[in-house]
Amino acid sequence: MSTLPTPPDRRPRILLLNASLAGPAGNSSRLLAMLAPRLAAQASLDRAALAGPCAATFASLEPNLHAADAFVFATGTHWDSWSSPLQKFLEDATPAEATSLWLGKPAAVLVTEHSTGGKGVLSRLQGVLLTLGCALPPFTGLVLSHAAQLARQHAPAGGAADDLWRPADLELVAHNLLAATLAPRPAYRAWPVDRADFHRPWLES
């Protein structure tokens, strides 16, 4: 496990957001549990789930989001998209677009899938986070596939299966997210957005 120099007066807070439909019982929860020890040596971790017992909402999480220095989003793949609780969370987050809640904060994205569709979910969710105002460090998006894990189990080492994501790649996700979180945050600026009337219907009959 790599260790980065941590400023003595600053231990960053990272929010791990489990958006799985299964809440604490799903694959996203297991993936976050595998990532957490790789972050915990240098960061304070907050955890929340958008489904299951004590499910969080954007409103209930808003103080945690403001306090966080970085985020990890984890979701399953459902009909080529992320989970419905995450969709509701993102819709409710619209008024906070381009505010200090998100601006310049590094974000990592973890996606699980049974066989296909996860890479599209990863790319689109990263695009949404960029639009909200987050920063995306390199190689902090990962798709873990049940089919890929089966392929790796039955393929010779050094072959094509080595190009598939694996749980060990979480080490690199953690390293790059910490590197971005511990670095001084650039003085980013946000473009103006409609904060007063974005719910107004615009389609004329």
N, C-alpha and C positions, 0 to 999 in steps of 0.2 A: 504494500500500500504506500503510495507516494505521499509525502508531507510537504506542504507549502508553507512559506514563512507567514505567520499570522501577526498582524499588528498587535502589540501588547495591550492596547486600549480598546480593541474591537474584536469581539467574537460574533460573527454574523449569524443572523437568524434565517433559517430556510424553512419554508412551509411545504410540506409534502401533502399534496392534495389527491386523495384517492377518489376517482370519479367512476369506479366500477359499479355496474348495476348490482353486483353481489356485495357491495360494501366491504366490510372487513373480512368476508369469507372468500373473496374472489382472487383471481390471478394477479390483479393490479396490487392488491394488498401484499401478496407474497413478493412481488417484484420490488415494491417500495421497502419491504423489510430486508431485502437483500442489498438495496442501495444504502439504507440508513447507516450501517456501521462504517461505510466508506466516507461518510460525511461527518459523522458525530464527533470524530476526534478534533475537528477544527471549527465546528459550527453547532449552534443550538438549533434543535429541530422541533418544529411544531407539526402536528399531524391532524388531518381532518378527512372525513369521508362524506360524500354527497348522497349516499344511500345507506340503508341499514339502520340499526339502532342509533339514536342520537344523530341522525343525518344533519349535516350542516347546510346552510344556504349562503348565497352571496351576502345577504344582510347580516347574518350571524357571524360570518367570517371577515367582514369588512375591517374590524380592528386588527385582526391577525394579518390581513393582506397589507394594511398600511405599515405594520411593524416589521414585516418581512423584508429581508435584503435580497432574497431570491426565492424562486418557486420551482417545484417539480410537480408536473401534472402527469397522472397515470390513468389510462382508460383502456377498456376493451374495445373491440371492433364489432359494430352492430350494423349490418346492412350497409357496409362501406362508409360508416360514420362513427363518431364517438358516441358515448352513452347519452341517453336522454337527460339524466341529471346534470351532466356537463353542459349540454345545450341550454338548459334552463339557467344554469349558473352564468354562462356567457351572455345570454340575453339580459339577465338582470344586471350584469356588469357594464352594460352599454353606457349609462350615465357617467361612469368613471373612466371612459376611454380618454387617453392622452392626458391623464392627471398624474400627480406624483405617486399615486397608489401603484402604478405600473412603470412609470417612465424610467427607462434605463436599467431596470432590475433584471438580472439574468434569469432565464427560464430554461428548464430541461423538460423534455416530453418523453414519456415511456408508453408504448402501445403494446397490447397483447392481441393476438389473433389466433384463430384455430388454424387457418390455412392461407387465406388471401385477404387483401383489402387494407391491411394495416399501414402500408407505406403511404397510401393516399391519405389516410386519417392523420398520420404524422405530419405530412407536408402541409395539409390544410390547417391543422391546429397550430402549427408553428406560424403560419401566415396570420391567423387570428391574433395570436399573442404579439406578433410584431405590430399589428395595427392598433392593439390596445396600448402599446408603448414599451413592451418588454424588449430586452436584448437577448439574442440567441448566440451563445458561445459555440464554437465549432464542435462538432461531434458530441452534441448533447441530446440528440434524438435517437431513439432506439426502438425497434419493433421486435418483440420476441414472439416467435411463432411455434405452435405445437408441431406443425408439420416440419419446420426447420430443425427442431430439436430431435425429432425422430430420424431425420436424414443424417444428422451429425452422429447419432448413435450407431448407425449402420454403414457409415462411409469411412474409407481409410483416411488416416491422418495425412495432411499435406495435399488433399485433393480439393475439388471444387466446393465441398461442404464447408471448408474453412472460411469461405467468403460470406457465410451466413452469420447473422447476429447470434450471440450466445450470452448467457448470464455474466460471464467473465468480463464482457465489454462494459459492464456497469462501472468498473474501475476507472475507465477513461471518461465516462460521463461524469462521475464524481469529481475527478481531477480537474476537468475543464470547467465545470460549474463552480467549484471552489476558487479556481484561478481567477475567473471573471468576477466572482463575488468579493474576493479579498482585494482586488485591484481598486484603485481610486476610480470612482464613477465619473465618466466624462460629463461635461455640462451640456447634456442633450436639451433640445427645445422641441416643443410639440406644436403641430399645426392647429389652427382653430377648428373646432367641431361645433355642430349645432347642439346646444345644451338646453334650449328652451322649448323647441317645437318638433323634436325628431319623431314623436308619436303621431303627429298630425297626418291623416290620410291625404294623399296628393293626387289620387286617381280621380279624374273628373268623369261624371256620367254623361 
